[in-house]
């Protein structure tokens, strides 16, 4: 009997495992993408950060400017992603088992996870954006 039950759920188990693997890959790719975008942004703004530091701004203040830009983009992206998810949930309704297509808990958990990942991925380049004031001002 156990064999028959295992054969019956084998295909669904495979789909579930593949879906989980692709979800993990999507999370990793989104974290790497956010990190890359903000690392590039911090690299492009290195001169501006050096000038701010030379004029007396603290490193904490310069880092907060970068993080505020990141938070603005995270909020806009969160709303855009939630809107797209609501529009596309009808396509996914046939694949969901035990969850409605408009499940608020699932949407909130996914959005919360992506916000946390984006905050961590944008904080790393902001913290690593150590700017040597002399080298930045000397380069111009």
N, C-alpha and C positions, 0 to 999 in steps of 0.2 A: 504494500500500500504506500509506503514511504517513497518507493521508486516512482510510482505513478504520480504522486503529488509533485515530486521533484521534476519529473518530465513536463508536467502541466505548467509549472511556474518558471521553467527554465528560460523561456523566451522573454518573459516579463522581467525576470531577474537580470538577464543580459542587457536589456534596454535600460533598466534602472542603473546598473553599474556604468554603462556607457554615458548615460546622461550625467551621472555624478562626476565622472572623469572629465567630461567636457565642461561642466560647471566649474570645477576646480581650475581647469586650464583657462577659462574665461576670467576668473578672478585674478589669476597670476598675470595674465596678459594685460588686464586693466590696470593692475598695480604698476607693472613695468612701464606701461604707456603714460600713466600720470606722472610717474617719477621722471621719465624721459622728457616730457613736456616742461616740467618745472625745473629740471636740471638745465635744460636749454635756456629757459627764461632767466634763471639766475645767472647763467653764464653771459647772456646778452646784457644784463643789467649790472654787471660787475663794475663798470665805470661809474654809473650812477650811485651805486652803493659806496664806492670809494670816495666820491665827492661828498656824499652825505656824512660819512665818517669823518672826513677832513673838516667839515664845517661844524662838527661837534655832536652829531647824532650818536647815540649809543648803539652797540651791536644789537642789543635787544630791540631797539626801535626799528632798525633796518630790517631785522628778521620779521618783526610784526607787520611791516609794510608788505613784504613778500607773502606772508601768510594770509593777510587780509585779501590780497588779490586772489590767492588760491581759494579762500573760502567763498569769495564772490562767484568764482567759476564753478565750484563744487555745488553751490546752491542752484545756480542756473542749470547746470548739468543734471542735478537731481530732479528738478521739475520737468525738464525735457525728457529724461528717462522715464519718469513716472507717467507722463502723458503718452509716450510711445508704448509703454507697457500696457496701459489701459486700452489703447487702440488695437494692440496686437493680441490681447488676451483671448479673443474669440478664436484665433488660429490655434492657440494652445489648449483650448478647452477640451478637445478630444483626447489629449494626452494626459490630462490630469486625473488622478484617482484619489478620491477622498478629500479633495480640496475644490472649492468652487473657483470659477475663473476670476472672480473679483474678491478674493480672500484678502481682507485688510491686514491680517497678521503676516501673511507671506509677503505682501508688498512692503510692509513696514520693515520686516526683517531684512529683506533684500536691499532696500534703500539704506537702512542703517548700516549694513555691512559695507556697502559701497562707499558711504560717506566716511566711515572709519578708515577704510583702505585708502581713500583719496587724501584724507588728512595726514595719515602716516606717510604716504608716498610723497606728499608735497612738503612735509616738515623736514625730511631728510636733506633735500637739496638746499633748503633755506638755512638749515643748521650748518651744512657743509660749505656754504657760500662765504667762507672766510676770505675777506678782502684785505690785502695788504695795501694800505693807503698810499705809501710811497711808490710802489710799483705801478699802481693804477694811474696816479697823477704823473708819473714819469713817462708812461707810455704815450701820453698825448703831447 
